[in-house]
């Protein structure tokens, strides 16, 4: 358990950051799974969803939730999937 006031404050901040990161990761994973599911039946619809997925992935990379090469890899795989 934290003893000093600064340690308690650091834990509060880390919990806030963790919640934000988890929500970004969850949104990213949901849109990726949705596109993968839709692309099996309707490629055009999946292609329309691609721009929103790219925006979510880019925001996660910008906020350092995932690394930029990881974001690039995810975007590349999604675009290859919707071709």
Secondary structure, 3 states (H helix, E strand, C coil): CCCCHHHHHHHHHHHHHHHHHHHHHHHHHHHHHHHHHHHCCCHHHHHHHHHHHHHHHHHHHHCCCCCHHHHHHHHHHHHHHCC
